[in-house]
Amino acid sequence: MEYSLPLLPTISTTFIVLSAITVAIGWVQISKKKLEAHKKTMTLAAVFAVIFFIIYASRTVFIGNTAFGGPDDIKIYYTIFLIFHITLATVGAVLGIISLYTGYKNKVAVHRKLGPVTSVVWFFTGITGVAVYLLLYVFYHGGETTSVIKAILGT
């Protein structure tokens, strides 16, 4: 039996990886005092993250979330890991918005303290996001998918 990877989750995961890679590039740039390049790169990282979020949110609303399709005896570990990832992603997104704001408003003291923390949180968000993708679609076949609309309307 041949199995192909789902298109939208693969695309959205690619964008979160691109976001993490561009954050790493931006980190190197600022360490070399390349302020303008850093600003452009971090803006691109944010664009990649927003594209990820639009695809993810649209898919969640219209197509749905995919349940874990792996063995029942590890489902609890997957669920705990997923909660950890969602928490990291939420914290990372908020920190990212604040970091972008402080950077664009030239609030350098706050930005210098917050930026490295935001970057590390975002790296872990990217890594755990890829792990969730691998667990849902590569190592195991995804379980049932139900859209938010269907869940609300009961159709």
N, C-alpha and C positions, 0 to 999 in steps of 0.2 A: 504494500500500500504506500503510495506516495503522499507526502505531506508538504504543503507549501506554507510559508510564513504569511501571516495576515498583513495586508498592505499598510493600513493606517497605523497600527502599533509599531510596525517596523520603521515607518517614516517618522513618527513622533519620537521614538527612541533615538533615531539618528540625530534629530535636532537637539535633544538634550545632551547627547554626546558632543555635538559641535559646540554647544554652549559651554560645556566644561572645558573643552580644548581651547576655545578662545579666551576663557577666563585665565587659563594657565599661560597662554601667550601674553595676555595683558599684564599678568603678574611679572613675567620676565621683562617686559617693556618698561614697567615702572621702576624695576630694580636697576635698569640702565638709564633712568631719568628721561625716558622718551615719553614725555607727558602727552603730547598730541596723539601719538600712535596708541598709547595706553587708552586714552579717552575713546578713540574710534573703535578699538578692539573690544573694549568693555561694552560699548553701545551695541556692537554686533553680537556679542554674547547675549545681551538682553533681548535683541531681536530674535535670535535663535530660540531663547527660552519662551518668548511670547508665541512664536510659531508653534512650538511644542504644545503650549498650553491651549491654544486655539484648536489644534487637531485633537488633543486629548479630551478637552471639554466637549467639543462637538460630537466626537465619537461616543463619549459617555452618555450624552443626552439622547442622541438619535439612534445609535446602534446598541450601546450598553457596555456594561462592565463584564469582563470575562471572569468567571469563577475559576478557582484553582482546580486543575484537572489531574493533579498528581495523587499519590497514595494518601488515603485518609489518615494514616499514622503520622504523616509529616505536615498535614494541613494546618495544625495549630502553630507550628514553627513558621510556616509561610505567612500565616495571618499576623503573627507578632512582628515578623520582618517587614511585612507590608505596612503595618501601623507605624513602625520606626521610619520607613521610607517616606510615608505621607507626612509625618511630623517634620522630618528633615526638609522635605520639599516646601512645606508651608513656611517654616522658619527661614529657609534659604530665600524664598521669594520675597518675604517681608524685608529681610536684611538686604537683599539685592536692590529693592526699590529705594530703601533708605541710603544705601551706598551710592547708587546712581544720583539720587537727589543731592547728597552732600558733595559728591564730586562735581556735579554741574553747578552747584551754588558756591563752589570754591570754599567749602567749610573743611579746610585741609586737616585740621587737628582731629576732628571727628572721623573724617574719611580715612585717614591713615590708621586709626585704631580699628575701625569697623571693617575696612576692606579685606584685610587678611583673614579675619574671622568668617566673613561672608564667603570668601573664596574656598576656604576649607569646608564649610558647610555645603557649598555648592558642589565641590568635588565628590563628597560623600553622597550627595543627592544623585549625582550622575551615576556613580558606581552602583548604588543600591537600585536605581531605576533600571539599569541594564540587567542587574541580577533578577529583578521582578520580571522583566521581559523574558529573560532566558527560562525562568521557572514556569512562566505561563505558556510560552509558545515554542520553546526549543527543547528543553529537557522533558517536558510533559506537554501533552496536547491540552489546550485550554478547555475548561468546562463550559457550562451553559452561559450564554450571553443574553442579558435582558436589559433593554433600554429603560432609562428613567421614565420616559413618556409612557411606555407600556406598563411599567410598574405602578405609576400614578393612576392611569386610566383603567388599569386592570384588563387590558385587551390582550 
